[in-house]
Amino acid sequence: PSATLFIDGKDTEMEISDFLNVSLPTGASYELSAQVVNGGDKYMSETIEVSDDDDVVSFTFEEHEDVLATAISEEVAIDFIESFRVQFEQAVNTINFDLISDYFIEGSQQYKDYKQFIIDHKEFGAYHYNFSANEYKDFTVVDLNKAILTTFETFVYESSDDGNFLYEREKEYTIVYNAGKQNYEIETINILDTKKTKQ
């Protein structure tokens, strides 16, 4: 379902996804709420106060949690990224981007970057990636069809040319729900921090 934004109690006739591209005046604050239409029924979220300092806006429908059934789900998002990591390990070890292409928005910059990353491995000597820990630290709903999943991941990179290294990384996955395809896709992957240790 789509969600219409209300500011200070007034209908903006703007969807929440459109509001993400609007800059609030410095020092301004507003009371926001959202209205979801689902099967002909209308539901209002709780009212929240936001300012120009807020990067993420999240609405809660306490009495009607079922309205968000087709939106981003934390449990499904985690399973999605877990599956991506399994396939990514195999893709980079076998130089086969097709194994992970469907996880990205086709043609997006992230799609192109990961495709090139895997192709570049054709020039490497003998190597192997061993993915180990995948910990899920935080989940933030951006709007009904987008969320950010923060992870802590570790893997060992073994190389005949460079030796072996343990990588520890914190990442942010921006995940979107594609209503047309009825599946999740990765919009961006942002590496927040990396620790590299020689083995």
BAFI-3210 file (N, C-alpha, C; in Angstrom, 3 decimals, decimal comma, padded with zeros to 6 digits):
// residues 199
n [1|2|3|4|5|6|7|8|9|10|11|12|13|14|15|16|17|18|19|20|21|22|23|24|25|26|27|28|29|30|31|32|33|34|35|36|37|38|39|40|41|42|43|44|45|46|47|48|49|50|51|52|53|54|55|56|57|58|59|60|61|62|63|64|65|66|67|68|69|70|71|72|73|74|75|76|77|78|79|80|81|82|83|84|85|86|87|88|89|90|91|92|93|94|95|96|97|98|99|100|101|102|103|104|105|106|107|108|109|110|111|112|113|114|115|116|117|118|119|120|121|122|123|124|125|126|127|128|129|130|131|132|133|134|135|136|137|138|139|140|141|142|143|144|145|146|147|148|149|150|151|152|153|154|155|156|157|158|159|160|161|162|163|164|165|166|167|168|169|170|171|172|173|174|175|176|177|178|179|180|181|182|183|184|185|186|187|188|189|190|191|192|193|194|195|196|197|198|199]
n.u [000,828|000,321|001,512|000,346|001,575|001,066|001,380|001,615|-001,029|-002,267|-003,158|-000,723|-000,844|001,270|003,440|005,258|007,791|008,409|008,765|011,244|013,074|012,856|014,062|014,111|013,582|016,299|016,407|013,714|010,749|008,363|005,134|004,499|002,511|001,172|-000,959|-002,371|-003,795|-005,583|-007,008|-009,330|-009,774|-008,810|-005,999|-004,484|-001,271|000,654|001,416|004,444|007,253|009,474|012,656|014,982|017,295|016,875|017,554|016,227|012,903|010,268|007,189|004,519|001,984|000,168|-002,317|-003,041|-001,303|-001,327|-001,565|000,883|001,768|002,726|004,960|008,425|009,879|011,527|012,403|012,204|013,908|016,382|016,683|016,865|019,288|020,997|020,800|021,820|024,506|025,454|025,243|026,857|029,410|029,876|029,670|031,857|033,968|033,770|033,705|031,231|028,886|026,176|024,989|024,297|023,072|020,295|019,767|020,180|019,120|018,485|020,890|021,588|023,997|025,205|024,758|026,371|028,895|029,380|029,304|031,557|033,505|033,550|034,259|036,828|038,303|039,201|041,727|043,239|045,605|045,753|043,113|040,839|037,738|036,446|033,609|032,373|031,157|027,932|026,381|023,502|022,880|021,214|018,013|016,269|013,356|012,774|010,774|007,565|008,417|011,138|014,164|016,893|019,462|021,777|024,875|027,359|030,132|032,356|035,191|037,610|040,248|042,098|045,111|047,348|049,156|049,173|048,915|047,176|044,267|042,248|039,133|037,091|034,002|031,692|028,539|026,026|023,061|020,882|017,678|015,089|011,598|010,329|007,464|006,381|007,834|007,488|009,441|012,471|015,145|018,563|019,494|021,676|024,976|026,739|029,891|030,776|032,866|036,096|038,239|041,350|043,316|046,428|046,970]
n.v [-001,211|002,331|005,340|008,357|011,576|013,599|016,873|018,706|018,030|018,435|017,313|016,577|015,483|014,099|011,386|009,389|008,579|010,586|012,748|012,322|013,546|016,195|019,173|020,387|023,644|025,246|024,722|024,332|022,609|019,968|018,397|015,190|012,753|009,708|008,419|005,416|003,628|000,732|-001,841|-000,332|000,676|003,236|004,195|005,884|006,880|007,121|010,396|012,093|014,137|015,986|017,357|019,454|018,137|015,437|012,329|009,996|008,931|007,386|005,708|004,649|002,235|001,353|000,146|-001,125|-003,113|-004,831|-003,387|-002,863|-005,105|-005,701|-004,201|-003,372|-005,922|-006,759|-009,356|-010,730|-009,150|-009,622|-012,364|-012,152|-010,720|-012,519|-014,665|-013,403|-013,019|-015,651|-016,407|-014,464|-015,076|-017,464|-016,477|-014,680|-016,379|-018,095|-016,455|-015,495|-013,487|-013,690|-015,138|-013,361|-011,217|-010,733|-009,758|-007,098|-003,758|-003,702|-002,430|-000,363|001,722|000,276|-002,320|-002,327|-001,826|-004,088|-006,091|-005,427|-005,703|-008,476|-009,392|-008,332|-010,135|-012,055|-011,448|-012,035|-014,019|-017,346|-017,607|-017,335|-016,760|-016,850|-016,617|-015,760|-014,717|-013,189|-010,694|-008,997|-005,763|-003,474|-002,221|-000,123|001,435|003,270|004,136|002,870|001,062|000,828|000,193|000,248|-001,914|-002,685|-004,263|-006,540|-008,009|-010,718|-012,038|-014,241|-013,657|-015,415|-015,505|-016,352|-014,538|-012,332|-013,277|-014,195|-012,676|-011,375|-009,899|-007,497|-006,041|-003,320|-002,683|-000,949|-001,847|-000,705|-001,485|-002,176|-002,602|-004,068|-003,561|-004,258|-006,532|-007,933|-008,489|-008,206|-005,839|-004,792|-001,551|000,148|-000,483|000,326|000,670|001,040|000,748|-000,786|-003,358|-004,733|-007,567|-009,142|-012,573]
n.w [000,000|-000,576|001,041|002,249|003,033|005,908|007,104|009,989|010,431|007,988|004,769|002,444|-000,018|-000,954|-001,449|000,945|000,048|-001,763|-000,088|001,021|-000,573|-000,058|001,336|004,584|005,992|007,726|011,176|011,352|012,469|012,372|012,698|011,784|010,084|008,719|006,194|005,308|002,670|002,394|000,812|000,488|002,995|005,320|007,219|009,902|010,988|014,078|015,320|014,699|015,636|013,686|012,632|010,763|011,294|011,323|009,884|009,291|009,003|010,657|010,749|012,867|013,126|015,399|016,084|013,815|012,575|010,458|008,128|007,097|005,872|003,292|003,114|003,865|005,714|008,707|009,377|006,919|005,399|006,628|006,080|003,336|002,927|004,149|002,387|000,119|000,901|001,027|-001,672|-002,812|-001,845|-003,231|-005,827|-006,119|-005,708|-007,838|-009,961|-011,112|-011,810|-012,338|-010,338|-008,340|-009,517|-009,573|-007,077|-006,981|-008,013|-011,308|-013,525|-011,864|-010,082|-008,037|-008,873|-011,217|-010,078|-008,451|-010,365|-011,890|-009,927|-009,508|-012,085|-012,237|-010,770|-012,474|-013,185|-011,022|-009,081|-007,673|-005,380|-002,555|-000,959|002,282|003,837|007,032|009,849|010,100|011,431|012,603|013,223|013,345|012,320|010,268|009,279|006,434|004,662|003,589|001,661|001,828|003,601|005,986|006,704|009,101|009,367|010,755|009,483|008,779|007,046|005,569|003,433|001,185|-000,535|-003,121|-003,979|-002,210|000,410|003,477|004,870|007,477|007,401|008,920|008,925|009,038|007,745|005,794|004,394|002,009|001,402|-000,866|-001,589|-004,395|-005,889|-008,346|-009,184|-006,929|-004,975|-002,966|-003,301|-003,510|-003,001|-002,298|-000,961|001,759|003,064|006,303|008,103|008,223|009,269|008,823|009,087|009,065|008,558]
ca.u [000,000|001,028|001,278|000,312|002,140|000,365|002,252|000,811|-002,432|-002,806|-002,802|000,174|-001,042|002,624|003,809|006,410|009,036|008,703|009,181|012,654|013,893|012,532|014,908|013,397|014,316|017,137|015,766|012,277|010,259|006,994|004,467|004,189|001,784|000,984|-002,228|-002,251|-005,050|-005,390|-008,281|-010,435|-009,759|-007,783|-005,413|-003,560|-000,186|000,870|002,073|005,815|007,829|010,777|013,319|015,913|018,426|016,497|017,887|015,310|011,550|009,594|005,816|004,012|000,545|000,066|-003,573|-003,308|-000,011|-001,496|-001,486|002,254|002,129|003,458|006,117|009,680|009,832|012,880|012,731|012,418|015,096|017,550|016,792|017,276|020,721|021,677|020,861|022,754|025,881|025,795|025,430|027,984|030,634|030,050|029,853|033,201|034,926|033,657|033,631|029,937|028,006|024,768|024,484|023,813|022,540|018,896|019,659|020,349|018,286|019,200|021,402|021,975|025,438|025,653|024,760|027,541|030,114|029,601|029,616|032,947|034,331|033,695|035,008|038,229|038,981|039,790|043,142|043,908|046,186|044,903|042,518|039,582|037,052|035,713|032,732|032,062|030,084|026,991|025,581|022,591|022,989|020,142|017,075|015,538|012,422|012,822|009,369|006,889|009,081|012,596|014,728|018,349|019,903|023,186|025,443|028,785|030,489|033,774|035,582|039,047|040,662|043,339|045,664|048,702|050,016|049,213|048,806|045,833|043,836|040,920|038,425|035,925|033,360|030,341|027,928|024,622|022,371|019,591|016,866|013,794|010,619|009,883|006,082|006,132|008,413|007,119|010,623|013,367|016,338|019,551|019,698|023,073|025,725|027,686|030,848|030,971|034,160|036,798|039,469|042,055|044,381|047,234|046,905]
ca.v [000,000|003,608|006,143|009,793|012,333|014,728|017,776|019,531|017,661|018,750|016,368|017,172|014,750|013,673|010,106|009,493|008,454|011,886|013,654|012,092|014,435|017,574|019,710|021,254|024,861|025,101|025,060|024,085|021,334|019,724|017,183|014,380|011,496|009,075|007,724|004,275|003,092|-000,690|-002,507|000,601|001,228|004,238|004,103|006,967|006,529|008,036|011,645|012,245|015,454|015,902|018,630|019,339|017,297|014,032|011,668|008,885|009,119|006,102|005,847|003,481|001,990|000,403|-000,586|-001,771|-003,548|-005,585|-002,519|-002,832|-006,477|-005,794|-003,318|-004,001|-006,689|-006,991|-010,777|-011,083|-008,425|-010,348|-013,592|-011,725|-010,415|-013,778|-015,395|-012,673|-013,277|-017,018|-016,409|-013,587|-015,847|-018,383|-015,697|-014,121|-017,485|-018,758|-015,366|-015,676|-012,419|-014,073|-015,695|-012,292|-010,089|-010,478|-009,128|-005,658|-003,065|-003,872|-001,213|000,634|001,847|-000,828|-003,474|-002,209|-001,916|-005,472|-006,863|-005,154|-006,281|-009,907|-009,549|-008,007|-011,287|-012,877|-011,080|-012,430|-015,345|-018,248|-016,924|-017,901|-016,023|-017,682|-015,766|-016,401|-014,124|-012,183|-010,241|-007,929|-004,823|-002,479|-002,218|001,146|001,614|004,608|004,331|001,582|000,175|000,962|000,078|000,139|-002,992|-002,537|-005,583|-006,723|-009,193|-011,084|-013,050|-014,428|-013,648|-016,169|-015,175|-016,854|-013,378|-011,367|-013,895|-014,331|-011,542|-011,378|-008,628|-007,268|-004,880|-002,890|-002,225|-000,572|-002,242|-000,074|-002,501|-001,666|-003,595|-003,823|-004,029|-004,869|-007,875|-008,523|-009,011|-007,216|-005,552|-003,957|-000,257|000,518|-001,115|001,326|000,142|002,043|000,583|-002,016|-003,702|-005,752|-008,146|-010,162|-013,871]
ca.w [000,000|-000,579|002,244|001,994|004,145|006,502|007,856|010,914|010,297|006,668|003,712|001,440|-001,267|-001,324|-000,865|001,851|-000,724|-002,362|000,979|001,336|-001,406|000,297|002,403|005,515|006,363|008,909|012,433|011,301|012,967|011,938|013,149|010,614|010,216|007,410|005,987|004,407|002,138|002,198|000,565|000,643|004,350|005,568|008,550|010,234|011,901|015,184|014,915|015,180|015,391|013,033|012,331|009,644|011,696|011,272|008,626|009,074|009,521|010,766|011,218|013,572|013,080|016,494|016,128|012,535|012,078|009,230|006,956|006,592|005,539|002,028|003,172|004,278|006,952|009,223|009,289|005,517|004,953|007,137|005,281|001,997|002,955|004,457|001,120|-000,744|001,325|000,607|-003,116|-003,135|-001,593|-004,349|-007,056|-006,212|-005,780|-009,148|-010,956|-011,766|-011,333|-012,512|-009,084|-007,454|-010,289|-009,240|-005,760|-007,153|-008,988|-012,578|-014,134|-010,865|-009,880|-007,192|-009,784|-012,087|-009,266|-008,028|-011,564|-012,232|-008,858|-009,762|-013,328|-011,955|-010,178|-013,537|-013,274|-009,783|-008,993|-006,887|-004,226|-002,037|000,106|003,244|004,644|008,320|010,657|009,626|012,566|012,217|014,352|013,414|011,197|010,285|008,175|005,858|004,315|003,485|000,713|001,925|004,949|006,081|007,591|009,474|009,649|011,037|008,716|008,749|006,069|005,371|002,034|001,005|-001,840|-003,385|-004,227|-001,107|001,724|004,037|005,685|008,090|007,261|009,776|008,319|009,363|006,497|005,729|003,175|001,758|000,736|-001,323|-002,036|-005,761|-005,928|-009,641|-009,179|-005,643|-004,302|-002,396|-004,078|-002,839|-003,657|-002,050|000,131|002,248|004,040|007,340|008,788|007,877|009,988|008,045|009,909|008,412|009,236]
c.u [000,855|000,662|001,377|000,769|001,223|001,369|001,379|-000,677|-003,040|-002,267|-001,943|-000,060|000,293|002,900|005,092|007,721|009,422|009,233|010,663|013,571|013,657|013,419|014,079|014,221|015,100|016,393|014,280|011,946|008,786|006,454|004,013|003,357|001,573|-000,370|-002,019|-003,642|-004,805|-006,747|-009,486|-010,522|-008,603|-007,314|-004,422|-002,502|-000,210|001,595|003,465|006,300|009,215|011,333|014,270|017,115|018,136|016,789|016,875|013,977|010,851|008,213|005,341|002,490|000,241|-001,194|-003,856|-002,001|-000,124|-001,403|-000,112|002,713|002,948|004,686|007,339|009,517|011,256|013,287|013,040|013,667|016,374|017,766|017,309|018,779|021,529|021,853|021,845|024,198|026,341|026,106|026,626|029,311|030,910|030,344|031,282|034,257|034,903|033,604|032,361|028,942|026,531|024,161|023,886|023,141|021,117|018,711|019,727|019,273|019,056|019,611|021,825|023,489|025,976|025,727|026,037|028,837|030,414|029,908|031,082|033,896|034,582|034,504|036,501|039,001|039,554|041,287|043,931|044,616|045,233|044,398|041,277|039,051|036,303|034,891|032,370|030,888|029,243|026,104|024,748|022,397|021,788|019,286|016,222|014,653|012,495|011,432|008,778|007,618|010,601|013,037|016,239|018,689|021,399|023,733|026,908|029,171|031,990|034,008|037,101|039,309|042,028|043,847|047,081|049,679|050,227|049,202|047,354|045,515|042,435|040,333|037,230|035,276|031,976|029,758|026,492|024,073|021,064|018,804|015,526|012,901|010,124|008,488|005,767|006,625|008,038|008,318|011,450|014,566|017,268|019,732|021,149|023,656|026,811|028,588|031,173|032,358|034,770|038,062|040,093|043,256|045,097|047,185|048,262]
c.v [001,251|004,378|007,611|010,546|013,470|015,551|018,716|019,300|017,905|017,763|017,069|016,588|014,279|012,324|010,267|009,426|009,774|012,868|013,504|013,022|015,908|018,020|020,644|022,506|024,649|025,571|024,780|022,724|021,209|018,467|016,424|013,165|010,960|008,385|006,637|003,832|001,640|-001,365|-001,616|001,223|002,202|004,151|005,249|006,465|007,441|009,273|011,717|013,658|015,292|017,293|018,404|018,470|015,811|013,454|010,579|009,193|007,778|006,299|004,535|003,425|000,932|-000,456|-001,360|-002,217|-004,285|-004,719|-002,526|-004,205|-006,588|-004,888|-004,098|-004,661|-006,971|-008,449|-011,191|-010,396|-009,134|-011,628|-013,279|-011,462|-011,659|-014,607|-014,731|-012,989|-014,673|-017,049|-015,548|-014,305|-016,789|-017,623|-015,194|-015,221|-018,184|-017,751|-015,499|-014,655|-012,795|-014,614|-014,623|-011,145|-009,725|-009,827|-007,604|-005,082|-003,068|-002,527|-000,143|000,681|000,704|-002,119|-003,472|-002,404|-003,362|-006,374|-006,676|-005,763|-007,763|-010,158|-009,304|-009,197|-012,245|-012,623|-011,494|-013,767|-016,260|-017,510|-017,671|-016,996|-017,021|-016,763|-016,498|-015,717|-013,130|-011,815|-009,035|-006,995|-003,897|-002,566|-000,965|001,238|003,066|005,029|002,945|000,590|000,280|000,872|-000,027|-000,927|-002,831|-003,888|-005,474|-008,048|-009,457|-012,106|-013,104|-014,478|-014,329|-015,953|-015,716|-015,707|-012,527|-011,982|-013,924|-013,160|-011,782|-009,977|-008,605|-005,967|-004,611|-002,257|-001,765|-000,996|-001,455|-001,023|-001,894|-002,829|-003,187|-004,420|-004,731|-006,306|-008,662|-009,210|-007,860|-007,043|-004,669|-002,679|000,189|-000,347|-000,130|000,691|001,245|001,968|-000,753|-002,165|-004,888|-006,241|-009,258|-011,457|-014,576]
c.w [000,000|000,684|001,889|003,236|004,582|007,305|008,672|010,685|008,938|005,625|002,658|000,053|-001,840|-000,678|-000,050|001,080|-001,375|-001,323|001,298|000,558|-001,109|001,455|003,288|005,793|007,649|010,156|012,475|011,907|012,611|012,624|011,915|010,990|008,810|007,362|004,938|003,977|001,785|002,025|000,758|002,015|004,499|007,019|008,745|011,209|013,116|014,654|015,521|014,861|014,792|012,800|011,177|009,989|011,533|009,897|008,267|009,719|009,520|011,368|011,831|013,477|014,140|016,441|014,848|011,904|010,747|007,977|006,325|006,096|004,254|002,008|003,625|005,643|007,421|009,047|007,852|004,968|005,401|006,346|003,871|001,945|003,294|003,180|000,159|-000,383|000,903|-000,884|-003,542|-002,923|-002,768|-005,641|-007,213|-006,299|-007,135|-010,300|-011,794|-011,209|-011,419|-011,221|-008,178|-008,199|-009,890|-007,871|-005,850|-008,065|-010,308|-013,173|-013,157|-010,724|-009,037|-008,003|-010,631|-011,292|-008,871|-009,225|-011,935|-011,204|-009,119|-011,034|-013,100|-011,396|-011,231|-013,648|-012,036|-009,973|-008,236|-005,645|-003,760|-000,928|000,981|004,145|005,927|009,006|009,873|010,819|012,140|013,407|014,481|012,156|011,306|009,056|007,714|005,394|004,090|002,595|000,757|003,380|004,866|007,116|007,836|009,918|010,098|010,407|008,799|007,641|006,011|003,871|001,944|-000,420|-001,983|-003,589|-002,979|000,290|002,199|004,958|006,238|007,952|008,213|009,309|008,912|008,103|006,723|004,363|003,087|000,865|000,347|-001,721|-003,414|-005,912|-007,246|-009,705|-007,921|-004,992|-003,741|-003,317|-003,249|-003,638|-003,526|-000,942|000,538|003,309|005,050|007,967|008,373|008,727|009,244|008,836|009,141|009,215|009,245]
res [p|s|a|t|l|f|i|d|g|k|d|t|e|m|e|i|s|d|f|l|n|v|s|l|p|t|g|a|s|y|e|l|s|a|q|v|v|n|g|g|d|k|y|m|s|e|t|i|e|v|s|d|d|d|d|v|v|s|f|t|f|e|e|h|e|d|v|l|a|t|a|i|s|e|e|v|a|i|d|f|i|e|s|f|r|v|q|f|e|q|a|v|n|t|i|n|f|d|l|i|s|d|y|f|i|e|g|s|q|q|y|k|d|y|k|q|f|i|i|d|h|k|e|f|g|a|y|h|y|n|f|s|a|n|e|y|k|d|f|t|v|v|d|l|n|k|a|i|l|t|t|f|e|t|f|v|y|e|s|s|d|d|g|n|f|l|y|e|r|e|k|e|y|t|i|v|y|n|a|g|k|q|n|y|e|i|e|t|i|n|i|l|d|t|k|k|t|k|q]
***
